[in-house]
Amino acid sequence: MPSIKNKKRKNTSVIAESIKKLYNKSAPLLVCEALLFGVAAVLMFFKPVAFLAILTFIIGGALVLFGLYRTIAGFITTRDFGAGWFDVLFGLLNVVIGVLFCIYPVGSMISLTYIFVILFMFKALRALIFAINMARARFGHYWFDLIMSIILIVLAVVLLVYPLAGAVAVVYYLAVTLLLYAAADVYMFIELLRLKKLV
């Protein structure tokens, strides 16, 4: 009997130690991540246009760096049929676009929004054609499909007229997502704290 008790104590102590190690490693990361996500989400809620400008600068900087890399790689790498010049031209194009993103952040973000809205419009038109075909065949929930596709087209038209509103809506969506991640981190931290106290 004493040996069984000793084994149970050893198992309990091993579990307790592993939980303490998990808490010591994870708790600071969870708290820092929750604070970072929470602060970023609040800033995005109250300053969506400023966040868009910062995001545009980040995209512009990334494009410039990628363009420089492709340009240098095109000069250094020797390829058949002059394919290296394609890398050089593609790299220079990325550099120019990246610089434009940094110089004209609002205009660049609106241009990006237009591209996404046009793609969204094509998807909505495809959904409308599909809904019309389903309505002709009297198959499935064609009324629901038809109403949803019309709503999507109206939304796309509104975003074409007010592109900045679409970009701001994306920022709000990201802010809500970050808040949910922060709430999940806080919940995990509380559960770890409770587990540590129980052990």
N, C-alpha and C positions, 0 to 999 in steps of 0.2 A: 504493500500500500504506500509506504513512504516514497518509493521510487516513482509511482504514478503521480503523486502530488508534486514531486520535484520536476517531473516532466511537464506537468501543467504549468507550474511556475515559470519554467524556462521558456515554454511556448508563449506564455503571456508577456514575459519580459521582452522576448524577441519581437512580438507584435507591437508592444509599446514603443520599443526603440525605433522600429521601422516607421511608425506613425509620427514620432517626434522628428525623425529625419525628413520625412515627407513634408511636415509642417514647416520646419526650418528652411527647407529649400523652396517650397511653393508659396508660402504666405507672403513674403516680401514681393515676389513677382506678381501675385494676384492683386495685392494692394496697389502697387505701382501701375500695373496695367489698367486697373479700374479707374485710378485717378487720371491717367493719361487719356483714356477713352472718354471719361466723363467731361474733362476740361475741353477736349477737342470738340465733343458734341455740343457743349454749351456755346462755345465760340462759333461753331457752324450755324447754330440756331439764331444767334444774335447778329452775326456778321457773315451772312452767306456770300455776298459779293466779294468781300475781302478774301474769304477762303477760296473762292473761284480764281481770284487774281493770283494767290499764292500757288494754287494747284497748277495754273497756267505757267507760272515761272518754273515750277518743278518739271513739268512736261517739256518746256522749252529747253531747260538745262540738260535734261536727259537726251533730247533729240540732238542737241549740239555735240554732246559727248559721243553719242552713237555715230553721228555723221563724221566726226573727226576720226574715230576708230576705223570706219569703213573707208574713208579717204586715204588714210595712212596705209591700211591693209592693201588697198588697190594699187598704191605706188610700190609697195614693197614686194607683194606677191606677183610673180610672173606667171601668166596663164596663156594658153593658146587662144588664138582668134581675138586677141585684144580684150578678153573678158575683164581684165583688171580695170580698164577704163570705165566699164559699167559700174564697178564698185566706187570709183572716184566720183563719177557723176551722181550716183545715188547718195554717197556720203555728203557731197557738197549741197545737194538738194535738202537733205536732213538738217544740215547746219543752217541753211537759209531759213527753213521753216522754224527751227528752234529759236533763231534770233528774232524772227517776226513774233513768235509767241511771247518772248521776253519783252519786246518793245511795245507790242499792242496786245496786252493780256485780255482785255474785255472783248475786243474784236475777234481774237483767236478763239476764245471760249464760245462766242456766239456762232462762229463758223463751224466749230465742232458740233455745237448743238444742232445747227442746220443739217449737217451730214447725218447725225443720228435720227433726226426727225424725218428726213427723206426716206431713210431705211425703214423707219417705223411706219411711214405712210405706205410703202410697198407691201409690208407685212399686213397692214390693215386692209388694203385692197385685195390681197390674196384671200384673206379671211372672208371678205364680202362676197367674192366670186364663189368661194366654197359654200357659203351660206345660201346663196342664190341657187346653186346647183342642188343643194340638199332640199331647199324649198320646192323646187320643180319636181324632185323625186318624192316629195312628201316623206322624207326619211329622217329619223332622229329628231333631236330638239332644234329644228331649223329656225323656229321663231327666236329662241334664245341666241343662237349663233348669229342670226341676222341683226338683232338688237345690239349685241356686243360688237359686231364688226362696224356698225354705224357709229357707235360711241367711240370706237378706236379712231375712225376716220375724222370725226369731229374734233377729238383730242389732238390729232396730228395737225389739223388745220389751225387750231388755236395756238399750238406750239410754233407753227410756221409764222404766224402773225406776231406772237410774243415769245421769241426764242429765249430771252433772258429768264422768263418765268419758268421755262422748262429746265434750264440749268440750275436755277435756285431750288426747284422742286427736287432735283437729283441730290443737291446738297442736303436738303431736309431729310430725304430718305436715308442718306449716309449717316446723318446725325442720329436718327432714330435707331439705326443698326448699331452704331457705336454705343449708344445708351443701353441697348439690350445686352451687348457684350460686357459692358461695365457692370450691369446688374447681375449677370451670370458669374462674373469674377467675385463680386461681393458675396453672393450666395455660397460659392465654393469656399471662400475664405471663412465664412461663418460656420459652415459644416465641418471644415478642418479644425477650427477652434473648438467646436463642441466635441469632436472626436478626441482631440488631445486632452480635454478636460475629463472626459469619461475614462480614458486610459490612465 
